[in-house]
Amino acid sequence: MRAYYFDNVPGDQRLPHDSGRGVALETLAALGVLYWRIPVDAPGGWEAKIDAIAEERRYSSRDVVVASRESFGEAFEEKTTMFFNEHIHEDEEIRYLLEGSGFFDVRAEHPTDSWIRCHLEAGDMIILPAGIYHRFSLDERERARTLRLFKDEPKWTAHYRGPETDNNPYRVEYLKAFPAATPQVGVQA
């Protein structure tokens, strides 16, 4: 994975939008974002490593999804636009890329409300905490086959950014749990 600040230049969301300012894993961890590199061709297999993480974090179910022009068909543009709208979930978002690549953008929030772009490829695993504003986009390859893990039954409910979501209990709890993400009154970007 490569993480950097999004450049905010208008244009295709599938392009890198690299500002040239890298972001350390420690910065992501301060926002509650966790990362592992588990090569899909790892000796002993990636499955054992994923199983160990799933057991430690109490993930009880999983599925595999394919995001691509072929899999979405005529709904491709609609689906990719929906995934790119800023939102939160009330559960962790756990993803391990089996094939392909894509971008997870997370809000750096304090003090600038900037986006941090995480470019993931096969073998990258990311966990986004419940309540963090984020979005997803395929990159120019337009294909990602992804293992999704869940604490309970698979669900994907997005709460799009707005006053109601800002007051969502999972959002409020996220801001309490990760002070690095908490906006400061009077701080100017």
C-alpha positions in Angstrom: 0.0 0.0 0.0 1.1 3.5 -0.7 -0.6 6.3 1.3 -0.4 10.0 0.5 -2.5 13.2 0.6 -5.1 13.5 -2.2 -4.3 16.5 -4.5 -7.9 17.7 -4.8 -7.4 18.4 -8.5 -10.7 17.9 -10.3 -10.7 14.9 -12.6 -11.3 11.2 -12.9 -11.4 9.5 -9.5 -9.6 6.5 -10.9 -6.4 8.6 -11.4 -3.7 8.6 -8.7 -4.3 12.3 -7.6 -1.0 12.2 -5.8 0.0 15.4 -4.1 3.6 14.2 -3.6 3.1 14.3 0.2 3.4 10.8 1.6 1.6 9.6 4.7 3.2 7.3 7.3 1.4 4.2 8.7 1.6 5.9 12.1 -0.5 8.7 10.9 -3.1 6.3 9.6 -3.0 4.3 12.9 -3.7 7.6 14.8 -6.9 7.8 12.7 -7.8 4.2 13.6 -6.8 2.8 10.2 -5.0 -0.5 10.4 -2.9 -2.1 7.6 -1.2 -5.5 6.9 0.8 -6.7 3.9 0.0 -10.4 3.4 1.2 -11.5 -0.1 -1.4 -13.7 -1.8 1.4 -16.1 -2.7 2.8 -16.1 0.9 4.5 -19.4 2.0 1.9 -21.3 4.0 -0.9 -19.4 2.3 -2.5 -16.1 3.0 -5.6 -17.8 4.4 -3.9 -18.8 7.7 -2.8 -15.2 8.3 -6.2 -13.8 7.5 -7.8 -16.5 9.8 -5.5 -15.4 12.7 -6.5 -11.8 12.3 -10.2 -12.7 12.0 -10.0 -14.8 15.1 -8.1 -12.1 17.1 -10.6 -9.4 16.0 -13.7 -11.7 16.2 -14.7 -11.5 12.6 -17.2 -14.3 12.1 -18.2 -14.1 8.5 -16.7 -13.3 5.1 -17.4 -13.1 1.4 -15.6 -12.3 -1.8 -16.8 -9.5 -4.1 -15.6 -8.4 -7.5 -15.7 -4.7 -8.5 -15.2 -4.3 -12.2 -16.8 -3.0 -15.4 -17.7 -6.6 -16.2 -19.2 -7.5 -12.9 -21.2 -4.3 -12.6 -22.3 -4.2 -16.2 -24.5 -1.3 -17.1 -24.5 -0.2 -13.4 -20.7 0.4 -13.4 -20.8 4.2 -13.4 -23.7 4.3 -10.8 -21.9 1.9 -8.5 -18.5 3.5 -8.7 -20.1 6.9 -8.1 -22.0 5.5 -5.1 -18.8 4.1 -3.6 -16.9 7.4 -4.1 -19.5 9.4 -2.1 -18.2 10.2 1.3 -19.8 8.0 4.0 -19.3 6.1 7.3 -20.4 2.7 8.4 -21.5 1.5 11.8 -19.1 -1.4 11.6 -15.5 -1.7 10.7 -14.8 -2.0 7.0 -12.3 -4.9 6.6 -10.9 -5.5 3.1 -8.2 -7.8 1.8 -7.4 -7.5 -1.9 -7.0 -10.8 -3.7 -6.6 -9.4 -7.2 -6.5 -6.0 -8.8 -6.2 -2.6 -7.0 -8.1 0.4 -5.9 -8.1 3.4 -3.6 -9.5 3.9 -0.1 -9.6 7.6 0.8 -10.0 8.5 4.4 -10.5 11.9 6.0 -7.4 13.2 7.8 -9.9 15.6 9.5 -7.9 17.5 12.2 -6.8 20.1 11.4 -7.3 20.3 7.6 -10.2 18.0 6.7 -7.8 16.6 3.9 -8.2 13.3 2.2 -5.5 10.6 2.6 -5.5 8.3 -0.4 -4.5 4.7 0.2 -3.6 2.8 -3.0 -4.1 -0.9 -2.3 -3.0 -3.8 -4.5 -3.3 -7.6 -4.2 -2.0 -8.7 -0.8 -2.9 -5.5 1.0 -5.4 -5.6 3.9 -7.0 -2.5 5.5 -9.4 -2.0 8.4 -11.3 1.2 8.6 -12.9 1.9 12.0 -16.6 2.4 12.4 -17.5 6.1 12.1 -14.5 7.3 9.9 -15.5 9.2 6.8 -14.1 7.5 3.7 -14.8 6.5 0.1 -13.6 3.9 -2.4 -12.6 4.0 -6.0 -11.2 1.5 -8.4 -8.0 2.7 -10.1 -7.4 2.8 -13.9 -7.3 -1.0 -14.0 -11.0 -1.0 -13.0 -10.9 -4.3 -11.2 -10.6 -5.5 -7.6 -11.4 -8.9 -6.2 -11.7 -8.4 -2.5 -12.3 -10.6 0.6 -14.6 -8.8 3.0 -14.7 -9.7 6.6 -17.5 -8.9 9.1 -18.1 -9.2 12.8 -21.6 -10.5 12.2 -23.6 -11.2 9.1 -22.4 -9.4 5.9 -23.9 -5.9 5.6 -23.0 -2.7 3.9 -25.0 0.3 5.0 -23.5 3.7 4.1 -24.4 6.8 6.0 -23.5 9.7 3.7 -21.9 12.8 5.2 -24.3 15.4 6.5 -25.5 16.8 9.9 -27.4 13.7 10.8 -24.4 11.5 10.1 -22.1 13.9 12.0 -24.3 13.1 15.0 -24.5 9.4 14.4 -23.5 7.6 17.7 -20.8 5.6 15.8 -19.4 8.8 14.4 -19.4 10.5 17.8 -17.7 7.4 19.4 -15.1 7.4 16.6 -14.1 11.0 17.3 -13.8 10.2 21.1 -11.7 7.1 20.4 -9.3 8.8 18.0 -8.5 12.3 19.2 -6.2 12.8 16.2 -9.4 12.9 14.1 -11.3 15.3 16.3 -11.8 18.7 14.7 -10.5 21.6 16.9 -12.6 24.7 17.3 -10.8 27.7 16.0 -8.1 25.8 14.1 -7.6 27.0 10.6 -6.4 24.8 7.8 
